[in-house]
Amino acid sequence: MATSPRPPAAAKLPIEGRCIYFVERKNRFCRMVPAAGRRFCGEHASGAGAEEENNRKRIFCPLDPKHTVYEDQLEKHLKKCNSREKPKPVPVSSLSKEQLENLIKKLRKASEGLNCTLKDQIMSHPALHDVLNDPKNGDSAFKHLKQQASILGNIERLNLLGPRRCFVEFGAGRGKLSHWVDIALQEAEKVYFLLVERVTTRFKVDGKHKNGNSVFERLQIDIQHLCLSKIPVLIKEKLPVVGIGKHLCGVATDLALRCLVETYPTKCKERNEEPVAKRIKNDTMDAENDTLVNEGSKKNELEQWSPVAGIVIALCCHHKCDWRHYVGKEFFKTLGLGSVEFNYFQRMSSWATCGMRETILETSKINIKKRDDQTNDNEEHDHEGYRKTDENPEDLPGLLTVEERKNIGRLCKLLIDQGRIQYLQQKGYDASLQYYTDSLVSLENVLLTALPKQSSTPDSTT
């Protein structure tokens, strides 16, 4: 029978209360929690030469042979295994006319009393004056620049554009928004940028910051695994965070909000997960992170300051929201709604752009033919809401007019966003929705902003 691999002499000791099996591939001990009175977790119990439990046999999971399960618990395991086939949501097009009408009645009733007319906060900023007037820009690049200028103007309107802070750009992509914030701040001291992006991207803008005063770091990580209170620079400098994002796709918005207002800074102290600092491209940060986290005085200081100065996020792709991560569950429940209604509403939210679908697709074809990296800067989420999906409104012939579908789609978006606003308010923020650009520039033109209540400004609410 195999035994646990021998750890190198320099290896850290296993964490108390965790499995003592040394994982050679990760060069550390396993972090799973074993059963009471056991030294090894279930996964490593038999293979490690550890104590057997009444001769119980472990077998490979038939759904995913990468993990094992006790043979006598196989039936129970298959019902909750993460590799099991998930039930697919029933598409809206499969509903009967009566079912669809009842669903729309629920939507309209839930939307009663909501402010459906958002305030215009369409702004600009001098940092983008020259580039906005550059005749070399194509239509697509110009539209993106107008949006970035307005987001930047709103950041300044909320008194969030200043020195001694850390801007965390969620869904950063190429990092254009952080780039313009950096340009606007010019010679400001102690300005840090954390660019969060889970996929490998062409970092076209990153090279421009190597010789600047600001510090840029990229974190290639899914937002749901991001724990800001474990980022060394935030622990060390104790800088207030400003969460920003441009067209933050569906579920990513909810994950970002939770990351900012829940897991930073208190929640992460209670969790023993893989340090986020390991994912930053800096070999010295793991050691620095361990040292800082273990210093009691630093932890006390961290608890005494307000960590999040504000949030400015341009919303996008409500049809990609997920009930599991949605922060507005309590809001939905108070309205008598649950996961079933949410799943329909998030799919129906794409109807808000159905009237423009064909026009946008034709424009996309033209742009592809004219693509030029210097002048035409298309972004990932530009046409996400306009693509044909399984909730294509054309699948409901004769039931709803185009205008009715668009209005229903807008209500779905508004209801989902209102749940986010209620969530932020419960967490101690003054939060609001506003239009930050014209619908001719982008159909995804709603900006979510939030400030801690003690520092809110008169024009931060609608």
C-alpha positions as CSV (number, residue, x, y, z in Angstrom):
1,M,0.0,0.0,0.0
2,A,1.3,3.4,-0.9
3,T,2.4,5.9,1.8
4,S,2.3,9.7,1.9
5,P,5.3,11.1,-0.1
6,R,8.1,12.4,2.1
7,P,8.0,16.2,2.2
8,P,11.3,18.1,1.6
9,A,13.1,19.4,4.7
10,A,12.2,23.0,3.8
11,A,8.5,22.3,3.5
12,K,6.1,24.0,5.9
13,L,4.3,21.9,8.5
14,P,0.8,20.8,7.8
15,I,-2.0,23.1,8.9
16,E,-3.5,22.0,12.3
17,G,-6.7,20.0,11.8
18,R,-6.0,19.4,8.1
19,C,-5.0,16.2,6.2
20,I,-1.3,15.4,6.7
21,Y,-0.8,13.9,3.2
22,F,1.9,15.7,1.3
23,V,0.8,16.6,-2.3
24,E,4.0,16.5,-4.4
25,R,2.5,18.2,-7.4
26,K,1.6,21.3,-5.3
27,N,4.6,21.0,-3.0
28,R,2.5,21.4,0.1
29,F,0.3,19.3,2.4
30,C,-3.3,18.6,1.6
31,R,-5.7,21.2,3.0
32,M,-8.8,19.0,3.2
33,V,-10.4,18.4,6.7
34,P,-10.3,14.8,7.8
35,A,-13.0,13.2,9.9
36,A,-12.9,13.5,13.7
37,G,-10.0,11.4,15.1
38,R,-8.4,10.9,11.7
39,R,-5.2,12.2,10.3
40,F,-6.0,11.8,6.6
41,C,-8.9,13.1,4.5
42,G,-11.2,10.6,2.8
43,E,-9.4,11.1,-0.5
44,H,-6.0,10.1,0.9
45,A,-7.0,7.7,3.6
46,S,-6.4,4.5,1.7
47,G,-3.7,5.6,-0.7
48,A,-1.6,7.1,2.2
49,G,-1.4,3.9,4.1
50,A,-3.5,5.5,6.8
51,E,-5.9,3.8,9.1
52,E,-8.7,1.9,7.3
53,E,-12.2,2.6,8.5
54,N,-13.9,-0.8,9.2
55,N,-12.5,-2.1,5.9
56,R,-14.6,0.3,3.9
57,K,-13.5,0.4,0.3
58,R,-13.0,3.5,-1.8
59,I,-13.7,3.5,-5.5
60,F,-13.3,5.9,-8.4
61,C,-16.4,8.1,-8.9
62,P,-18.0,6.9,-12.2
63,L,-18.9,10.5,-13.1
64,D,-15.3,11.7,-12.7
65,P,-12.4,9.3,-12.0
66,K,-10.3,12.2,-10.7
67,H,-11.7,11.6,-7.3
68,T,-12.8,8.7,-5.1
69,V,-15.8,7.9,-2.9
70,Y,-16.6,5.2,-0.3
71,E,-18.3,2.3,-2.2
72,D,-21.2,2.1,0.3
73,Q,-21.9,5.8,-0.1
74,L,-21.8,5.9,-3.9
75,E,-25.6,6.3,-4.4
76,K,-25.7,9.3,-2.0
77,H,-22.5,10.8,-3.6
78,L,-23.9,10.6,-7.1
79,K,-26.8,12.9,-6.1
80,K,-24.5,15.7,-5.1
81,C,-21.4,15.1,-7.1
82,N,-20.2,18.3,-8.8
83,S,-19.7,16.3,-12.0
84,R,-23.3,15.2,-12.3
85,E,-25.4,16.5,-15.1
86,K,-27.2,19.6,-14.0
87,P,-30.9,20.1,-14.9
88,K,-31.2,22.6,-17.7
89,P,-33.6,25.5,-17.2
90,V,-36.8,25.3,-19.2
91,P,-36.7,27.9,-22.0
92,V,-39.2,30.7,-22.0
93,S,-40.3,29.6,-25.5
94,S,-41.6,26.3,-24.0
95,L,-44.1,28.0,-21.8
96,S,-47.7,28.0,-22.7
97,K,-49.4,31.3,-23.4
98,E,-51.1,31.2,-20.0
99,Q,-47.8,30.4,-18.2
100,L,-46.1,33.3,-19.9
101,E,-48.9,35.7,-19.1
102,N,-48.7,34.7,-15.4
103,L,-44.9,35.2,-15.4
104,I,-45.3,38.7,-16.9
105,K,-48.0,39.5,-14.3
106,K,-45.5,38.6,-11.6
107,L,-42.9,40.7,-13.2
108,R,-45.1,43.8,-13.4
109,K,-46.4,43.4,-9.9
110,A,-42.8,43.0,-8.5
111,S,-41.8,46.1,-10.4
112,E,-44.6,48.3,-9.0
113,G,-43.1,51.2,-7.0
114,L,-39.7,50.9,-8.6
115,N,-38.2,54.0,-10.1
116,C,-38.2,53.0,-13.8
117,T,-36.8,56.4,-14.9
118,L,-33.1,56.6,-14.2
119,K,-31.2,59.9,-13.9
120,D,-28.8,60.8,-16.7
121,Q,-25.2,61.1,-15.5
122,I,-23.6,61.3,-19.0
123,M,-20.3,62.9,-18.3
124,S,-16.8,63.2,-19.8
125,H,-13.3,63.9,-18.5
126,P,-10.4,66.1,-19.8
127,A,-8.0,63.1,-19.7
128,L,-9.7,61.8,-22.8
129,H,-10.2,65.1,-24.6
130,D,-7.4,64.7,-27.2
131,V,-8.1,61.0,-28.0
132,L,-11.9,61.7,-28.3
133,N,-11.0,64.3,-31.0
134,D,-8.6,62.1,-32.8
135,P,-9.9,61.7,-36.4
136,K,-8.1,58.3,-36.7
137,N,-10.6,56.7,-34.4
138,G,-13.3,54.6,-36.0
139,D,-16.9,54.5,-34.8
140,S,-16.4,51.6,-32.5
141,A,-13.3,53.0,-30.8
142,F,-15.1,56.4,-30.4
143,K,-18.0,54.8,-28.7
144,H,-15.8,53.0,-26.2
145,L,-13.8,56.1,-25.5
146,K,-17.1,58.0,-24.8
147,Q,-18.1,55.3,-22.3
148,Q,-14.7,55.3,-20.6
149,A,-14.8,59.1,-20.4
150,S,-18.2,59.1,-18.8
151,I,-17.2,56.4,-16.3
152,L,-14.1,58.4,-15.4
153,G,-16.3,61.5,-15.0
154,N,-18.6,59.7,-12.7
155,I,-15.7,58.4,-10.6
156,E,-14.6,62.0,-10.2
157,R,-18.1,63.2,-9.5
158,L,-18.2,60.8,-6.5
159,N,-14.9,62.2,-5.2
160,L,-13.2,58.8,-5.8
161,L,-10.5,60.0,-8.2
162,G,-7.6,60.9,-6.0
163,P,-4.2,59.7,-4.6
164,R,-3.6,57.1,-1.9
165,R,-6.0,54.4,-3.0
166,C,-6.2,51.2,-4.9
167,F,-8.4,50.8,-8.0
168,V,-9.6,47.2,-8.5
169,E,-10.8,46.7,-12.1
170,F,-13.0,43.7,-12.3
171,G,-13.2,42.0,-15.7
172,A,-10.3,44.2,-16.7
173,G,-9.7,42.7,-20.2
174,R,-7.1,44.9,-21.8
175,G,-7.1,47.3,-18.8
176,K,-8.3,50.3,-20.7
177,L,-10.4,51.7,-17.9
178,S,-7.5,51.5,-15.4
179,H,-5.3,53.1,-18.1
180,W,-7.5,56.2,-18.3
181,V,-7.8,56.5,-14.5
182,D,-4.1,56.4,-14.4
183,I,-3.8,59.2,-17.0
184,A,-6.3,61.3,-15.1
185,L,-4.4,61.0,-11.9
186,Q,-1.0,61.8,-13.5
187,E,1.5,62.3,-10.7
188,A,-0.7,61.4,-7.8
189,E,1.2,59.4,-5.1
190,K,0.5,55.9,-3.8
191,V,-2.0,54.8,-6.5
192,Y,-2.3,51.1,-7.1
193,F,-4.2,49.2,-9.7
194,L,-5.3,45.5,-9.5
195,L,-6.6,44.3,-12.8
196,V,-8.7,41.2,-12.3
197,E,-9.3,38.9,-15.3
198,R,-9.8,35.2,-15.4
199,V,-8.8,34.6,-19.0
200,T,-5.5,35.2,-20.8
201,T,-5.8,38.4,-22.7
202,R,-3.7,40.5,-25.0
203,F,-2.5,43.1,-22.6
204,K,-2.0,45.8,-25.2
205,V,-2.0,48.6,-22.6
206,D,0.1,47.1,-19.9
207,G,3.5,48.0,-21.3
208,K,2.7,51.7,-21.1
209,H,2.7,51.6,-17.3
210,K,6.1,50.1,-16.6
211,N,7.9,53.4,-16.2
212,G,5.0,55.3,-14.5
213,N,4.5,56.2,-10.8
214,S,1.5,54.0,-10.4
215,V,1.8,50.3,-9.5
216,F,-0.1,47.9,-11.8
217,E,-0.7,44.2,-10.9
218,R,-2.7,41.6,-12.9
219,L,-4.5,38.8,-11.1
220,Q,-5.5,36.0,-13.4
221,I,-8.3,34.5,-11.3
222,D,-12.0,34.0,-11.2
223,I,-13.7,36.7,-9.2
224,Q,-15.4,34.1,-7.0
225,H,-12.0,33.0,-5.7
226,L,-10.6,36.5,-5.1
227,C,-10.0,37.5,-1.5
228,L,-8.8,41.1,-1.4
229,S,-7.8,40.9,2.3
230,K,-5.0,38.5,1.3
231,I,-3.5,40.9,-1.2
232,P,-0.1,42.0,0.3
233,V,-0.2,45.6,-1.0
234,L,-3.7,46.2,0.6
235,I,-2.6,44.7,3.9
236,K,0.6,46.6,3.9
237,E,-0.5,50.0,2.7
238,K,-4.1,49.9,4.1
239,L,-5.3,51.8,1.1
240,P,-9.1,52.3,0.5
241,V,-10.3,50.3,-2.5
242,V,-12.4,51.7,-5.4
243,G,-14.1,48.9,-7.3
244,I,-14.5,49.7,-11.0
245,G,-15.6,47.9,-14.1
246,K,-16.8,48.5,-17.7
247,H,-19.5,46.1,-19.0
248,L,-19.0,43.6,-16.2
249,C,-20.8,40.6,-17.4
250,G,-23.8,39.2,-15.6
251,V,-22.7,37.0,-12.7
252,A,-19.4,38.7,-12.5
253,T,-21.1,41.9,-11.1
254,D,-22.6,39.9,-8.2
255,L,-19.3,38.2,-7.5
256,A,-17.5,41.6,-7.6
257,L,-20.0,43.2,-5.2
258,R,-19.7,40.3,-2.8
259,C,-15.9,40.4,-3.0
260,L,-15.9,44.1,-2.1
261,V,-18.5,44.3,0.7
262,E,-18.4,40.9,2.3
263,T,-15.1,39.1,1.8
264,Y,-13.0,42.3,2.2
265,P,-11.7,42.5,4.8
266,T,-13.4,40.4,7.5
267,K,-14.7,37.2,5.8
268,C,-11.4,36.0,4.4
269,K,-9.8,35.8,7.8
270,E,-12.3,33.0,8.6
271,R,-11.4,31.1,5.4
272,N,-8.4,28.9,4.8
273,E,-8.2,28.9,1.1
274,E,-5.3,29.1,-1.4
275,P,-3.7,32.5,-1.0
276,V,-4.7,34.8,-3.9
277,A,-1.2,36.3,-3.8
278,K,0.1,33.1,-5.3
279,R,-1.7,34.0,-8.5
280,I,0.0,37.4,-8.8
281,K,3.1,37.3,-10.9
282,N,5.5,38.1,-8.1
283,D,7.5,35.3,-6.4
284,T,8.1,37.1,-3.2
285,M,4.4,37.9,-2.4
286,D,3.5,34.5,-0.8
287,A,6.1,34.9,1.9
288,E,5.2,38.5,2.4
289,N,1.5,37.6,2.6
290,D,2.1,35.0,5.3
291,T,4.2,37.3,7.4
292,L,1.7,40.2,7.3
293,V,-1.4,38.1,7.9
294,N,0.2,36.6,11.0
295,E,1.0,40.0,12.6
296,G,-1.7,40.7,15.1
297,S,-1.1,44.4,15.1
298,K,-1.6,44.6,11.4
299,K,-4.9,42.7,11.7
300,N,-6.1,45.2,14.3
301,E,-5.2,48.1,12.1
302,L,-7.0,46.5,9.2
303,E,-10.2,46.3,11.2
304,Q,-10.2,50.0,12.1
305,W,-10.3,51.5,8.6
306,S,-13.0,51.7,6.0
307,P,-11.7,49.5,3.2
308,V,-14.1,50.3,0.3
309,A,-14.2,53.9,-0.7
310,G,-16.7,53.4,-3.5
311,I,-18.0,51.2,-6.4
312,V,-18.5,52.3,-10.0
313,I,-19.5,49.5,-12.4
314,A,-21.1,49.7,-15.9
315,L,-23.5,46.7,-16.0
316,C,-23.9,44.2,-18.8
317,C,-25.3,40.9,-19.9
318,H,-28.1,40.2,-17.3
319,H,-29.0,37.1,-19.2
320,K,-25.7,35.6,-17.8
321,C,-26.7,36.1,-14.2
322,D,-26.8,33.1,-11.9
323,W,-29.1,32.6,-8.9
324,R,-26.4,30.8,-7.0
325,H,-24.3,33.9,-6.9
326,Y,-27.0,36.6,-7.2
327,V,-26.7,39.1,-4.3
328,G,-30.3,40.1,-4.4
329,K,-31.9,36.8,-3.3
330,E,-33.5,38.4,-0.2
331,F,-35.0,41.2,-2.3
332,F,-36.6,38.6,-4.6
333,K,-37.9,36.6,-1.7
334,T,-39.6,39.6,-0.1
335,L,-41.5,40.0,-3.4
336,G,-42.6,36.3,-3.3
337,L,-40.1,35.4,-6.1
338,G,-37.5,32.7,-6.1
339,S,-35.0,30.9,-8.3
340,V,-37.6,29.8,-10.9
341,E,-38.8,33.3,-11.6
342,F,-35.2,34.7,-11.5
343,N,-34.1,32.2,-14.1
344,Y,-36.9,33.2,-16.4
345,F,-36.4,36.9,-15.8
346,Q,-32.6,36.8,-16.5
347,R,-33.2,35.0,-19.8
348,M,-36.0,37.4,-20.7
349,S,-33.7,40.4,-20.0
350,S,-32.1,39.9,-23.4
351,W,-35.4,41.0,-24.9
352,A,-34.5,44.6,-24.0
353,T,-32.1,44.7,-27.0
354,C,-34.2,42.6,-29.4
355,G,-35.2,45.6,-31.5
356,M,-31.6,46.3,-32.3
357,R,-30.3,42.7,-32.9
358,E,-30.3,42.6,-36.6
359,T,-28.8,46.2,-36.9
360,I,-26.0,45.3,-34.5
361,L,-25.2,42.1,-36.2
362,E,-24.9,43.8,-39.6
363,T,-22.7,46.5,-38.1
364,S,-20.5,43.8,-36.6
365,K,-20.0,42.2,-40.0
366,I,-19.0,45.6,-41.4
367,N,-16.6,46.2,-38.5
368,I,-14.9,42.8,-39.0
369,K,-14.1,43.8,-42.6
370,K,-12.7,47.1,-41.5
371,R,-10.9,45.9,-38.4
372,D,-7.8,47.9,-37.6
373,D,-6.0,47.4,-34.2
374,Q,-5.1,51.1,-34.0
375,T,-8.5,52.5,-34.7
376,N,-11.2,49.9,-34.1
377,D,-11.1,48.6,-30.5
378,N,-13.9,46.1,-30.2
379,E,-14.5,44.7,-26.7
380,E,-15.7,41.3,-25.6
381,H,-19.1,42.3,-24.3
382,D,-20.1,44.9,-27.0
383,H,-22.7,42.7,-28.7
384,E,-23.2,40.1,-26.0
385,G,-26.8,41.1,-25.3
386,Y,-27.7,41.2,-29.0
387,R,-26.6,37.7,-30.1
388,K,-29.3,35.2,-30.9
389,T,-29.9,33.0,-27.9
390,D,-32.3,30.2,-27.0
391,E,-34.6,32.9,-25.7
392,N,-35.0,34.6,-29.1
393,P,-38.2,36.6,-28.9
394,E,-39.0,35.4,-32.5
395,D,-39.8,32.1,-30.9
396,L,-43.0,33.6,-29.4
397,P,-44.9,34.5,-32.6
398,G,-48.1,36.6,-32.1
399,L,-47.8,36.7,-28.3
400,L,-45.9,40.0,-27.8
401,T,-45.1,42.9,-30.0
402,V,-41.5,44.1,-30.4
403,E,-42.1,47.1,-28.1
404,E,-43.7,44.9,-25.5
405,R,-40.8,42.5,-25.5
406,K,-38.3,45.4,-25.1
407,N,-40.3,46.9,-22.2
408,I,-40.4,43.5,-20.5
409,G,-36.7,43.0,-21.0
410,R,-36.0,46.4,-19.4
411,L,-38.2,45.6,-16.4
412,C,-36.3,42.3,-16.0
413,K,-33.0,44.2,-16.0
414,L,-34.3,46.8,-13.6
415,L,-35.6,44.2,-11.2
416,I,-32.3,42.3,-11.1
417,D,-30.4,45.5,-10.6
418,Q,-32.8,46.7,-7.9
419,G,-31.9,43.5,-5.9
420,R,-28.2,44.6,-6.1
421,I,-29.1,48.1,-4.9
422,Q,-31.1,46.7,-1.9
423,Y,-28.1,44.4,-1.1
424,L,-25.7,47.3,-1.1
425,Q,-28.0,49.4,1.0
426,Q,-28.3,46.6,3.6
427,K,-24.5,46.5,3.7
428,G,-24.2,50.2,4.6
429,Y,-23.9,51.9,1.2
430,D,-25.8,54.6,-0.6
431,A,-26.3,52.9,-4.0
432,S,-28.0,54.1,-7.2
433,L,-28.5,53.3,-10.9
434,Q,-28.0,55.9,-13.6
435,Y,-27.5,56.2,-17.4
436,Y,-23.9,57.0,-18.1
437,T,-24.1,57.0,-21.9
438,D,-26.7,57.3,-24.6
439,S,-28.4,54.2,-25.9
440,L,-27.1,55.0,-29.4
441,V,-23.5,54.6,-28.0
442,S,-24.3,51.4,-26.0
443,L,-27.6,49.6,-25.2
444,E,-25.9,48.5,-22.0
445,N,-25.8,52.0,-20.7
446,V,-26.6,51.7,-16.9
447,L,-24.0,52.5,-14.3
448,L,-24.2,51.2,-10.7
449,T,-22.5,53.4,-8.1
450,A,-22.2,53.0,-4.4
451,L,-20.5,54.9,-1.5
452,P,-20.3,54.1,2.2
453,K,-23.2,56.1,3.8
454,Q,-20.9,58.2,5.9
455,S,-19.1,59.5,2.9
456,S,-21.9,59.8,0.3
457,T,-22.3,63.0,-1.7
458,P,-25.6,64.8,-2.4
459,D,-25.6,63.9,-6.1
460,S,-24.8,60.2,-5.6
461,T,-28.4,59.1,-5.4
462,T,-31.2,59.2,-7.9
